[in-house]
Structures are given as structure tokens and as C-alpha cells.
Amino acid sequence: MNITELVKEARAGSVAAQKYLFEAFADRMHMLCRRYVKNKEDAEEILQDGFYKFFKNLPSFQYQGELALQAWLKKIMINECLMFLRKKNAFNMVSETSATEVSLHEVALNNLSVSEIFNLIVELPIGYRTVFNLHVIEGMGHKEIANLLGIHEGSSRSQLSKAKTLLQKKILQNNNDYDQRRTK
């Protein structure tokens, strides 16, 4: 059964169709939640809340194809993550007086797996991680991020710059660890 049929049946209340839709998108949406929220259990809770809202509002959604559906679901999940961070008062901007640029060699990135890079992003402080995800991965501009998070546009730029610098440092550290393991 294709996504269009599943959406039609899920709108009509079919639990089986909802289950299939959940299974089709759950892994991707869980990874999205994990990029914003460090704790796996919290990410799973957000995922469940997001899917609840998705299915609750599905009848009023103007279905225009699978890509539009995925974009809408992704937006729901991002909003759920941001609401969670606000509720926990976990969202704070990290202020560092000096974030120096670190040069990153392409070789350092080649030594890391996708899961290692993902884990490095998850380990960023919440403010850095949130702005990094919204700008680099979701493609939002700093003005949009500032409005969404209730911060100044300059703060968004600063958090992104610091996030990139910290990621570069962590990648270089991982590369050094990799080189040391290879030479032993």
C-alpha cells in the first residue's frame, strides 16, 4: 500500500494505517528528535507526542504528496523538541568569550562514521546544538531561528559560529584518537 492510500485510511481512523505510517517515518523522526534532545527516553517521548499531534491533525492536513507530508511531520517534531527544551528550561545560550576558528582537514572528517558525527552533534551544548540543527540541517535562516527561539539574530549567528568551532575541535580530537589507535 502506498503513502497516499495510508494517509487516506489513517484520516478515516484506521489504526492499521496509522501504524504503517508510524513505522514508515518513526526511525527518521526519532533521529531528528535525538539531534535536539540528548536523552534517548526524552526523544522517544517527544516522538510519541509528535505522532499523536500528527494523527490528531491529519484530517485537516491538505495532502499534496509524500514530501509535503514528511515536511509537515518534520515541522511537528522540531516544534515538539523546542517545546520540550523550553518546558525543561534546558534551552540556554552558551556564552563563550572566545571561540577561535580551528582549521579542519577533510581527512579528519573521512575518518569519522555518520554515527560518530551524529554523536558529536548530540554532545554540543543545547544552545549550540539547537541553532546548529535549525540552520545547518533544517536550512533555516538566522532571522527565522531568532524569531522561533526568541533570541536576537546576532545570538543565533554567534551560537552557530561557536557550535562549528566546538564541532571542529571535537572532530580533530576524534581524529587524533583515531590516529593513536592506528599506530598502536
Sequence and secondary structure as in RCSB ss.txt:
>XXXX:A:sequence
MNITELVKEARAGSVAAQKYLFEAFADRMHMLCRRYVKNKEDAEEILQDGFYKFFKNLPSFQYQGELALQAWLKK
IMINECLMFLRKKNAFNMVSETSATEVSLHEVALNNLSVSEIFNLIVELPIGYRTVFNLHVIEGMGHKEIANLLG
IHEGSSRSQLSKAKTLLQKKILQNNNDYDQRRTK
>XXXX:A:secstr
  HHHHHHHHHTT HHHHHHHHHHHHHHHHHHHHHH S HHHHHHHHHHHHHHHHHHGGGS    HHHHHHHHHH
HHHHHHHHHHHHTT       S        HHHHHTS HHHHHHHHHTS HHHHHHHIIIIIT   HHHHHHHHT
S HHHHHHHHHHHHHHHHHHHHHHHHHHHHHHH 
